[in-house]
Amino acid sequence: MQFEWQSVSRIWQPRRGLFWAMVALNLLSSGIVWFIHLAQPADGLRLLLSLLALTNAGLGWWLAVRLWREGPEPETP
């Protein structure tokens, strides 16, 4: 199976705000999960933070799908 760089370029679009929003949401989700793991908060706070992390991950996934479907913007000279 050959890796195609063209498929990666459909998501890797650093000139678009959607790309950076996707990166930020995924980093925030990872940070929340890391905090939950290290801090071991009370059950209510853990549930709230878990739901927030899942929501962020879902939104990040949705933005990744949008970037994938739209593809890279054509470059203007």
ABEGO torsion letter per residue (X at the ends): XBBBAAAAAAABBAABAAAAAAAAAAAAAAAAAAAAAAAGBBAAAAAAAAAAAAAAAAAAAAAAAAAAAAEBBBBBX
